[in-house]
Amino acid sequence: MIQHAPRPNKSRGALDSILGSILQRLNAGTVAAYITALGLAVGGGPVALALVLFPGVFGVFYSTRWLPVFEADRLKDVLVVGTAAVAVAWAVPLALLPLAFDGHVFGPAALVVLVFFFLRTVIAVELFNIRDVSGDRREGVSTLPVVFGTRPTQYILGALNGCSFVLLLWAVRLDLLAPVTLAVTPAIAYSLCIVTLADGERSADRLCLASYFESPLMVVLLVVALSL
């Protein structure tokens, strides 16, 4: 019997091409936004500038080989530590930059915002790690999907989404944050859906792109809620 090679799925190839193009534009937009933030931070004083530079400087320590203690010589290769490092690098400026521009002091409300952004970044990083599990395994990078598998990682990320919501609810209940903050709840639910569907590298690849829209969705929800 003659066996024919499977025909390439042209529609899937076209979709992957479109998604790749969108991802490139998003990455270019991220770089442009970071450069703009640097320009604005110059006018905000040394603290604001230091906070904007913080992710870039932290990224150098994250990816270079300097750790003499662990088997892995980079922060990014160490289980949980790599993800936590990225989350800190982004949560700190996101939570503290408004304080630097307005001259407010760090307090409980800012701490809640910092923890919230920390949790959101951990979820985003580990979602991308589900996509990159094969490459990370080859390079010896320890991530949650590599060590525990995709399904347990989904459960962990689902729990972190729940923690994000509970944190906001608790902060609103204690009057640390305004009730309008809960308007971002649909964005958390959106993230939970993405995590639930990311059961393989191919699906995670597309869902990682979808995850980029979580933050804009939060902004839109807050703007709509504030305008009501």
Secondary structure, 3 states (H helix, E strand, C coil): CCCCCCCCCHHHHHHHHHHHHHHHHHHHHHHHHHHHHHHHHHCCCHHHHHHHHHHHHHHHHHHCCCCCCCCCCCHHHCCCHHHHHHHHHHHHHHHHHHHHHHCCCCCHHHHHHHHHHHHHHHHHHHHHHHHCHHHHHHHCCCCHHHHHCHHHHHHHHHHHHHHHHHHHHHHHHCCCCCHHHHHHHHHHHHHHHHHHHCCCHHHHHHHHHHHCCHHHHHHHHHHHHHHC
